[in-house]
Structure formats: C-alpha cells, structure tokens
Amino acid sequence: MLELEHGFRVVDIATRLPPADGSGGPRRRTITADRLEREMHQAGITKAIVFPPTRRDGSYLAPNNGVARRSVDRPFAAFARINGTETPGRKATGRLHNALSRREDHHTSPDDVEKYAYDDRFHGFVLDPAVDDYPDEEVLAALEAVGLPVIVRGGVKAPPETLAETLLERSFPVVVGRFGGHPLNRELMDEMIDLLDEYDDCYLETSFVRYREQLERALLEHPDRVLFGSGAPACHPNVAVMEILTLDVSEDMLRRAFSKNACRVIDALAPDADT
C-alpha cells in the first residue's frame, strides 16, 4: 500500500462520485463506489470529500442524495452540489441578464441550502460556475448563515478576479479548485496564489495543477492554505499523491497539505485524518 511507503495519512477534498454505479458519463472514467474506496485505500487516503458530477440541466437534488446514500459506511463525506442564476461581470449584458433572471425549480434556493446544511449527511457545498453559474444574493446570504465550506472550480471560465467579486468577500470558507487555473493556466494560478494575501478564508486545492513551480510556491508562501485534491476518478489517486510527494518542500508542509489543513477547514475530516 502506498500509505506504508510514504508514511502520511491523506485526506482528499476533490473526488467525483457518480450518483449510481456505472454512470460516469460520456468521456468520463466509470467507477463504482467500492472500487473508488479501494483505490483511495491503496493511495493512503483515509477520507475523501465526494460530490456528484456537473449537469447542465435539471436539479442536483437526486444526484446529491445519491452520493450521500453511497457514502454511508464508507470513508466518504458528501458535499452537496449547488447551482445559481447569476452571470458575473459588470458588462451591460450581464447586468441585464441578472436583472431578468429568476430562480426556477431546478436552481438551488435558500431553503435548499438550509436543508443541506442541517442534514447530517452533507458537510459543505460544491459549485462549478462554468456550468452552474453563480448563486444569487439570497442564496449567498443563506450560505453565509450556515457557514459551511464551499469548493468552487476555478479556471478560465471562473477566473480569480471574478471569484473575488462573487464569493471571496463572503464569510464562509472558499476552497478554489485546481488553483484557479483550469485548464493548466499558469498565469491564473499565480493570480489566485496572490489573492491568498487578501482573503483569509480562501484556500487552494491541488487537483490537475501539474506545475511544480506553482505548487511549491503556494506551499512555501501559504503553507496553511493548500489542500490536497486528487481529482479522482479522472486522475488515479496514486498519481495525484505522488505528484505532491515529489515536491521540494518540507515534510511538515506535505503533512499540512495532505491532511492538517483540510481537517482544520472541514469539520467532517478532522476525527479521522488529523495527524
């Protein structure tokens, strides 16, 4: 087992779990919950945050419930995927869209946020702005009221500047996936690392970053703000763990990235993963 070789306990905050076995979707690696659990165990991952894949139409209620159900009796902690109606930016077209947009049945409502937050099956939220858009003001206020962490997929379609305008000013922890630079945009990753100086409740997650320079810079400059994410099942967890292990940083920084930081930010991880 990789855990015995590297000696670290690892928690993973970026794992996609399809709501039903075998439903990985087009061009996505199909994986069952049992197989995912085995692969996590082999990589030395003691607990993983899991959430359903994005979908362009329809409610996330059923996929969220499916992920929560399949997390029972496994080392998984379910996050609820949410969506919104808002388009970011100050252009006239965006302002007009937001003024005319209305929440429909498939959009996440403030009541949905409260239900997820007080359901002991869920421990936070996930948002992919490129697909899900951004929550409106009422939903953001509900997220602030419950105070659970939000994992947001950053990248070209959700750049650091936009995330700062829409989410980072809020009073809940925000974990920006892929260092804010998906797909493999070094400039955006560097901008996101710079923003850590301005926002105390902002964190970065490592899945699909691939660049040693940006990973090492973030760990050296902000050792308490980097959280390990494998990106499984699209990336095998063994590969993701080894990418972090090969970084030229101290053992203490690795330990923080692999478990301590996530345990501090996400309560559901602390009992099993704090080392």
HELIX and SHEET records of a PDB file:
HELIX    1   1 LEU A    2  HIS A    6  1                                   5    
HELIX    2   2 ALA A   33  GLN A   42  1                                  10    
HELIX    3   3 LEU A   61  SER A   71  1                                  11    
HELIX    4   4 ALA A   92  LEU A  100  1                                   9    
HELIX    5   5 PRO A  110  ALA A  117  1                                   8    
HELIX    6   6 PRO A  129  ASP A  132  1                                   4    
HELIX    7   7 GLU A  137  VAL A  146  1                                  10    
HELIX    8   8 PRO A  160  LEU A  163  1                                   4    
HELIX    9   9 ALA A  164  LEU A  168  3                                   5    
HELIX   10  10 ARG A  186  LEU A  195  1                                  10    
HELIX   11  11 ARG A  212  GLU A  221  1                                  10    
HELIX   12  12 PRO A  237  LEU A  245  1                                   9    
HELIX   13  13 GLU A  251  ARG A  255  1                                   5    
HELIX   14  14 ARG A  256  LYS A  260  3                                   5    
HELIX   15  15 ASN A  261  VAL A  265  1                                   5    
HELIX   16  16 ASP A  267  LEU A  269  5                                   3    
HELIX   17  17 ALA A  270  ALA A  273  1                                   4    
SHEET    1   A 8 VAL A  10  ARG A  16  0                                        
SHEET    2   A 8 ILE A  45  PHE A  51  1                                        
SHEET    3   A 8 PHE A  76  ARG A  81  1                                        
SHEET    4   A 8 PHE A 122  LEU A 127  1                                        
SHEET    5   A 8 VAL A 150  GLY A 155  1                                        
SHEET    6   A 8 VAL A 174  HIS A 182  1                                        
SHEET    7   A 8 CYS A 202  GLU A 205  1                                        
SHEET    8   A 8 VAL A 226  LEU A 227  1                                        
END                                                                             
